[in-house]
């Protein structure tokens, strides 16, 4: 017997509902597998705790009253749908919806127009102008970059590498 099958049969074992051969296999596996024994013990403790509770007998006609109550209640989806339709379909909110749609439309049209204008300007530019636009940030910071002595230091490092190669 494998662990998965044993764990699925614990309740049947506790109720003595297993056949004799299955009861024997269950007991043998339970004695050999510590993990299954731990799972069995946890369920057995719960099972024993439930036996302490008194049995409760339902009142007469309980089932018919229960199902009558269920039939009278709306399910959650129907109630949510009714509330949403009531909330969104009130005439008081129509101006809000219209204003919101109008604002979104104006914003979308403005962005589209700016995009089209940018595409048109870009189409009319020469390759040099396009490169200038791409490197505009670099051009704005040219004075700062010019003051950096990185390229001079880089030449010194290259020369050191060349010296170490020639000395070897």
C-alpha positions as a printed Julia matrix, in Angstrom:
168×3 Matrix{Float64}:
   0.0    0.0     0.0
   1.32   3.45   -0.85
   1.09   6.57    1.33
  -1.42   8.35   -0.89
  -3.87   5.44   -0.76
  -3.44   5.06    3.01
  -4.16   8.75    3.63
  -7.32   8.51    1.53
  -8.54   5.53    3.58
  -7.91   6.8     7.12
 -11.55   7.69    7.76
 -12.76   4.33    6.45
 -10.24   2.63    8.73
 -11.47   4.59   11.75
 -15.08   3.62   10.91
 -14.08  -0.04   10.39
 -15.45   0.12    6.85
 -12.39  -1.43    5.13
 -12.34  -5.04    4.01
 -10.22  -7.45    6.03
  -7.36  -7.54    3.49
  -7.28  -3.73    3.26
  -7.34  -3.43    7.08
  -4.3   -5.74    7.25
  -2.39  -3.77    4.57
  -3.34  -0.5     6.28
  -2.04  -1.7     9.66
   1.2   -3.03    8.14
   1.92   0.19    6.24
   1.03   2.29    9.26
   3.56   0.35   11.37
   6.3    0.83    8.78
   5.78   4.47    7.67
   6.41   7.25   10.2
   4.9    9.97    7.98
   1.62   8.06    7.54
   1.56   7.26   11.24
   1.9   10.98   12.03
  -0.99  11.82    9.67
  -3.09   9.02   11.15
  -2.45  10.2    14.71
  -3.46  13.78   13.87
  -6.74  12.65   12.32
  -7.34  10.14   15.15
  -7.0   12.9    17.78
  -9.57  15.01   15.92
 -11.81  11.97   15.48
 -11.66  11.2    19.22
 -12.38  14.84   20.09
 -15.51  14.77   17.92
 -16.8   11.66   19.68
 -16.93  13.6    22.95
 -19.49  16.03   21.51
 -23.13  15.07   22.03
 -25.19  13.99   19.03
 -27.6   16.67   17.9
 -30.9   15.63   16.37
 -32.44  18.21   14.02
 -35.93  19.46   14.7
 -38.81  17.96   12.7
 -39.15  19.33    9.16
 -35.66  20.78    9.35
 -34.73  19.75    5.82
 -37.89  21.14    4.23
 -37.48  24.45    6.08
 -33.8   24.6     5.11
 -34.49  24.11    1.39
 -37.41  26.54    1.5
 -35.06  29.18    2.94
 -32.44  28.46    0.29
 -35.06  28.8    -2.46
 -36.19  32.22   -1.16
 -32.7   33.71   -1.08
 -31.03  35.12   -4.14
 -27.61  33.77   -4.87
 -24.62  36.06   -4.46
 -24.09  36.63   -8.18
 -27.68  37.72   -8.76
 -27.55  40.11   -5.82
 -24.25  41.62   -6.98
 -25.56  42.01  -10.53
 -28.72  43.72   -9.26
 -26.73  46.14   -7.09
 -24.3   46.99   -9.88
 -27.02  47.59  -12.4
 -28.91  49.7    -9.88
 -25.8   51.73   -9.12
 -24.6   52.26  -12.71
 -27.92  52.7   -14.43
 -29.27  55.5   -12.3
 -29.99  58.66  -14.26
 -28.17  60.75  -11.68
 -24.8   59.4   -12.82
 -25.34  59.85  -16.58
 -23.69  63.31  -16.64
 -20.7   61.87  -14.81
 -20.35  59.04  -17.35
 -20.71  61.43  -20.28
 -18.12  63.81  -18.8
 -15.73  60.94  -18.15
 -16.1   59.6   -21.7
 -15.62  63.07  -23.13
 -12.46  63.68  -21.07
 -10.97  60.33  -22.09
 -11.79  61.01  -25.75
 -10.18  64.47  -25.69
  -7.08  63.09  -24.0
  -6.79  60.23  -26.53
  -7.26  62.54  -29.52
  -4.7   65.03  -28.17
  -2.13  62.27  -27.66
  -2.81  60.88  -31.14
  -2.38  64.29  -32.71
   0.92  64.84  -30.87
   2.11  61.42  -31.99
   1.2   62.11  -35.6
   2.89  65.51  -35.43
   6.05  63.92  -34.04
   6.04  61.29  -36.8
   5.64  63.99  -39.44
   8.51  66.07  -38.03
  10.71  62.97  -37.8
   9.92  62.05  -41.42
  11.05  65.5   -42.61
  14.38  65.41  -40.74
  17.7   64.47  -42.32
  19.88  61.69  -40.92
  22.22  64.2   -39.26
  19.31  65.93  -37.55
  17.96  62.59  -36.31
  21.37  61.71  -34.85
  21.52  65.15  -33.21
  18.12  64.55  -31.58
  19.23  61.1   -30.4
  22.37  62.56  -28.82
  20.83  65.82  -27.57
  21.51  64.94  -23.95
  25.15  64.35  -24.8
  25.31  67.69  -26.62
  23.7   69.49  -23.67
  26.39  68.13  -21.38
  29.31  68.66  -23.8
  31.14  71.15  -21.58
  30.97  68.77  -18.65
  32.18  65.85  -20.75
  34.96  67.95  -22.24
  36.37  68.66  -18.77
  36.62  64.96  -17.89
  40.14  63.67  -18.26
  38.93  60.14  -18.87
  40.25  59.92  -22.42
  43.71  61.07  -21.33
  43.71  58.51  -18.53
  42.46  55.89  -20.97
  45.43  56.58  -23.29
  47.83  56.18  -20.36
  46.24  52.85  -19.42
  46.51  51.67  -23.05
  50.14  52.7   -23.14
  50.81  50.77  -19.91
  49.28  47.69  -21.47
  51.45  48.15  -24.56
  54.55  48.55  -22.34
  53.78  45.39  -20.37
  53.32  43.44  -23.62
  56.65  44.65  -25.04
  58.52  43.94  -21.79
  57.29  40.35  -21.68
